[in-house]
Amino acid sequence: NRLEFLQRFMSAVSPEPDRQQRSFREVLNGYVLTDDSMKKIVAIWQRLMRNVPVVLMGETGCGKTRMCEFIARMCGRPEFADRRVHLVEVNGGTTKRMLEEAVAAAERMAREMEEGLQWLGVSDRDPTRRLDFVILFLDECNTCQHMGFVKALLCDRVVNGRSLHALVRVVATCNPYRRQSERMLAAQREAG
């Protein structure tokens, strides 16, 4: 079973095994696990665990966002499943201030997660603690005019000269660039 493989691979933990099983069944919620999606999930998971930048490229509607949400629900403790992803739909009108606010929101979620882990009695030395993190998901980041800011977040883990919170992982998606024909450019100019 693909779901059981992911459960073992991701080493997800829960105080009650029954609760964990139910939560994984609920997580599927219509998501189809194919061999291809399994390979992608494993590759993304390995990068997230090592804090390596993750950039997903694909056509609009191919499932990049859904896959990231699925990964976020699969990892870590079920107590944080609904507070693990901060999605930012980036577009040409997205300002640097909007991106800074999104980072601040993800860092707030990470601090709340830290407090929750302390409340649950999870020590810093607990090896399962590495499974709990917040994903800042920048959807269609290549449509934004602030690629330097996005690069600093993804590659350098820096926001405005300071380090990004340790529990925040950044995942970005982009659509493939298509060179437009002269005919298409002319039609766009004519349309205004």
C-alpha positions as a printed NumPy array, in Angstrom:
array([[  0.   ,   0.   ,   0.   ],
       [  1.431,   3.356,  -1.065],
       [  0.018,   5.224,   1.914],
       [  1.606,   2.796,   4.389],
       [  4.952,   3.136,   2.596],
       [  4.805,   6.924,   2.936],
       [  3.782,   6.58 ,   6.564],
       [  6.881,   4.465,   7.28 ],
       [  9.167,   6.558,   5.088],
       [  8.15 ,   9.855,   6.616],
       [  8.367,   8.389,  10.134],
       [  5.292,  10.295,  11.177],
       [  4.58 ,  10.115,  14.879],
       [  1.492,  10.337,  17.022],
       [  0.818,   9.547,  20.672],
       [ -2.054,   7.257,  19.653],
       [ -1.496,   4.854,  16.711],
       [ -5.256,   4.622,  15.961],
       [ -5.494,   8.377,  15.684],
       [ -2.533,   8.409,  13.329],
       [ -4.128,   5.826,  11.018],
       [ -7.378,   7.777,  10.838],
       [ -5.593,  11.037,  10.191],
       [ -3.639,   9.541,   7.273],
       [ -6.837,   8.172,   5.738],
       [ -8.416,  11.6  ,   6.113],
       [ -5.346,  13.233,   4.596],
       [ -5.853,  11.387,   1.306],
       [ -9.271,  13.021,   0.933],
       [ -9.4  ,  12.416,  -2.799],
       [ -5.659,  12.706,  -3.471],
       [ -4.524,   9.904,  -5.781],
       [ -1.144,   8.355,  -5.029],
       [  0.435,   7.175,  -8.278],
       [  3.955,   5.799,  -8.742],
       [  4.957,   9.144, -10.25 ],
       [  3.519,  11.205,  -7.394],
       [  5.165,   8.866,  -4.862],
       [  8.599,   9.503,  -6.395],
       [  8.015,  13.246,  -6.334],
       [  6.756,  13.175,  -2.736],
       [  9.816,  11.221,  -1.574],
       [ 12.187,  13.61 ,  -3.388],
       [ 10.453,  16.69 ,  -1.955],
       [ 10.36 ,  15.151,   1.533],
       [ 14.1  ,  14.458,   1.477],
       [ 14.791,  18.064,   0.51 ],
       [ 12.474,  19.424,   3.199],
       [ 14.161,  17.295,   5.862],
       [ 17.567,  18.673,   4.871],
       [ 16.309,  22.237,   4.477],
       [ 17.266,  22.265,   0.792],
       [ 15.356,  24.659,  -1.478],
       [ 12.369,  23.112,  -3.251],
       [ 11.094,  24.572,  -6.513],
       [  8.361,  22.713,  -8.38 ],
       [  7.761,  23.49 , -12.045],
       [  4.68 ,  22.504, -13.968],
       [  1.708,  23.726, -15.92 ],
       [ -1.176,  25.4  , -14.113],
       [ -3.51 ,  22.795, -12.637],
       [ -1.093,  19.849, -12.675],
       [ -1.281,  19.361,  -8.883],
       [  1.8  ,  21.118,  -7.448],
       [ -0.158,  22.859,  -4.688],
       [ -2.226,  19.776,  -3.835],
       [  0.926,  17.65 ,  -3.561],
       [  2.551,  20.131,  -1.186],
       [ -0.574,  20.248,   0.983],
       [ -0.622,  16.443,   1.046],
       [  3.039,  16.314,   2.139],
       [  2.372,  18.844,   4.88 ],
       [ -0.506,  16.785,   6.237],
       [  1.537,  13.58 ,   6.123],
       [  4.498,  14.815,   8.133],
       [  4.846,  15.436,  11.82 ],
       [  2.282,  15.28 ,  14.549],
       [ -1.426,  15.279,  13.66 ],
       [ -1.986,  18.034,  16.237],
       [ -0.351,  20.503,  13.825],
       [ -1.75 ,  19.152,  10.535],
       [ -4.021,  22.137,   9.92 ],
       [ -1.368,  24.697,  10.861],
       [  1.521,  23.472,   8.76 ],
       [  1.195,  25.304,   5.418],
       [  1.053,  29.02 ,   4.719],
       [  0.056,  29.419,   1.07 ],
       [  0.881,  32.614,  -0.806],
       [ -0.617,  32.973,  -4.265],
       [  1.998,  35.137,  -5.941],
       [  1.152,  37.198,  -9.034],
       [  2.361,  40.246, -10.918],
       [  0.722,  42.53 ,  -8.348],
       [  2.367,  40.914,  -5.335],
       [  4.449,  43.497,  -3.48 ],
       [  7.542,  42.976,  -1.377],
       [  5.475,  44.045,   1.636],
       [  2.971,  41.24 ,   0.927],
       [  5.82 ,  38.723,   0.787],
       [  7.245,  40.064,   4.066],
       [  3.817,  39.69 ,   5.696],
       [  3.589,  36.102,   4.429],
       [  6.999,  35.309,   5.937],
       [  5.92 ,  36.909,   9.225],
       [  2.744,  34.771,   9.245],
       [  4.736,  31.571,   8.589],
       [  7.193,  32.478,  11.355],
       [  4.273,  33.118,  13.721],
       [  2.953,  29.651,  12.898],
       [  6.431,  28.209,  13.569],
       [  6.625,  29.918,  16.978],
       [  3.159,  28.576,  17.85 ],
       [  4.314,  25.117,  16.795],
       [  7.384,  25.444,  19.035],
       [  5.159,  26.393,  21.969],
       [  2.871,  23.455,  21.175],
       [  5.832,  21.058,  21.1  ],
       [  6.966,  22.346,  24.498],
       [  3.438,  21.971,  25.85 ],
       [  3.362,  18.367,  24.568],
       [  6.66 ,  17.764,  26.356],
       [  8.711,  17.165,  23.193],
       [ 12.319,  17.974,  24.032],
       [ 14.831,  19.53 ,  21.629],
       [ 16.7  ,  16.214,  21.639],
       [ 13.692,  14.157,  20.566],
       [ 14.568,  12.81 ,  17.09 ],
       [ 10.936,  13.1  ,  15.977],
       [ 10.986,  16.869,  16.518],
       [ 12.632,  17.348,  13.105],
       [  9.379,  16.153,  11.518],
       [  7.47 ,  19.219,  12.658],
       [  7.883,  22.335,  10.54 ],
       [  5.859,  24.975,   8.697],
       [  5.897,  25.177,   4.911],
       [  5.835,  28.652,   3.391],
       [  4.435,  27.862,  -0.043],
       [  5.033,  30.51 ,  -2.728],
       [  2.734,  29.523,  -5.576],
       [  3.747,  30.754,  -9.051],
       [  6.672,  32.756,  -7.68 ],
       [  8.034,  33.481, -11.171],
       [  5.15 ,  35.889, -11.813],
       [  6.454,  38.238,  -9.112],
       [  8.712,  41.248,  -9.6  ],
       [ 10.672,  40.511,  -6.412],
       [ 12.715,  37.491,  -7.442],
       [ 15.709,  38.707,  -5.404],
       [ 13.583,  38.506,  -2.247],
       [ 12.303,  35.048,  -3.231],
       [ 15.874,  33.874,  -3.962],
       [ 17.04 ,  35.117,  -0.544],
       [ 14.205,  33.179,   1.13 ],
       [ 14.73 ,  29.977,  -0.839],
       [ 18.489,  29.745,  -1.127],
       [ 19.928,  31.873,   1.659],
       [ 17.072,  31.486,   4.201],
       [ 17.323,  35.213,   4.863],
       [ 14.585,  37.813,   5.059],
       [ 15.626,  41.478,   5.186],
       [ 19.08 ,  40.638,   6.555],
       [ 17.978,  38.237,   9.289],
       [ 17.744,  34.452,   9.342],
       [ 14.448,  32.76 ,   8.659],
       [ 12.934,  30.853,  11.613],
       [ 14.448,  27.362,  11.865],
       [ 11.072,  25.597,  11.618],
       [ 10.076,  27.336,   8.369],
       [ 10.697,  25.521,   5.077],
       [ 10.177,  27.376,   1.804],
       [  8.646,  25.674,  -1.227],
       [  8.091,  27.6  ,  -4.446],
       [  6.301,  26.706,  -7.643],
       [  6.645,  28.212, -11.058],
       [  5.064,  27.761, -14.435],
       [  7.285,  26.991, -17.416],
       [  8.361,  29.975, -19.464],
       [  6.975,  29.986, -22.975],
       [  8.438,  32.165, -25.671],
       [  5.513,  33.765, -27.486],
       [  5.304,  34.012, -31.245],
       [  5.256,  37.372, -32.99 ],
       [  1.636,  36.71 , -33.979],
       [  0.638,  36.187, -30.317],
       [  2.516,  39.32 , -29.203],
       [  0.817,  41.352, -31.929],
       [ -2.597,  40.044, -30.846],
       [ -1.855,  41.016, -27.234],
       [ -0.752,  44.533, -28.276],
       [ -3.902,  44.914, -30.363],
       [ -6.111,  43.787, -27.475],
       [ -4.545,  46.435, -25.231]])
